[in-house]
């Protein structure tokens, strides 16, 4: 009888351990995707910051491109919308969607570019 109880406890612990391991792998995949998305979108923000105000990429409207990560080979769909808020002030909204499109929400970033202030 004691052996049966001990085996039940061991089985319960092993099943719990397996569940925790599976959940940790899932969380690691999500964290890797978020880190990769943040890297890609921050690189694009730095590129847009370095452009001249007259550059085509900063013209009002929606623009898009497909981005592929060099290390993992994963594809992402990047869109950015430039909105004229006022004299010399532009609002730039970036959205990064993982491809293929699924249930994952996009990563979004908004920032303002002021020509009068120089940033």
Secondary structure, DSSP 8 states (H G I E B T S, - for coil): -HHHHHHHHHHHHHHHHHHHHHHHHHHHHHHHHHHHHHHHHHHHHHHHHHS-TT-GGGSSEEEEEEEE-TTT--EEEEEEEEEEEETTEEEEEEEEEESS--S---EEEEEEEETTTT-
